[in-house]
Amino acid sequence: MNDLPIGSLWVSREHAAVTRMILDVVPAYTGTWLITYHDVAGDYTASVIATVGDWTYDWRCISP
């Protein structure tokens, strides 16, 4: 999935201090993905089920 590349950094469109690194992206349901990320500022790892459109609406990629 090249829209959310592993290792890419994303910053929140609402709170610029929130940065997340994509660790893994796997298919969940039709059209959705299980996105595992590491929150750099909060120093925790979590997963969320979202569409690519949902993710890119809330987050902006700052690295390749």
MOZIPE-V696634 format. One record per backbone hydrogen bond with DSSP energy under -1.0 kcal/mol. CO is the residue of the C=O (numbers start at 1). NH is the residue of the N-H. Records with the same first field share a line. If there is no record, write none. Layout:
# MOZIPE-V696634
CO: NH ; NH
This chain:
# MOZIPE-V696634
5: 8
8: 22
9: 62
10: 20
11: 60
15: 18
18: 12
19: 40
20: 10
21: 38
22: 7
24: 36
26: 34
29: 32
32: 28
33: 50
34: 26
35: 48
36: 23 ; 24
37: 46
38: 21
39: 43 ; 44
44: 39
46: 37
48: 35
50: 33
51: 55
52: 56
53: 57
54: 58
55: 59
58: 13
60: 11
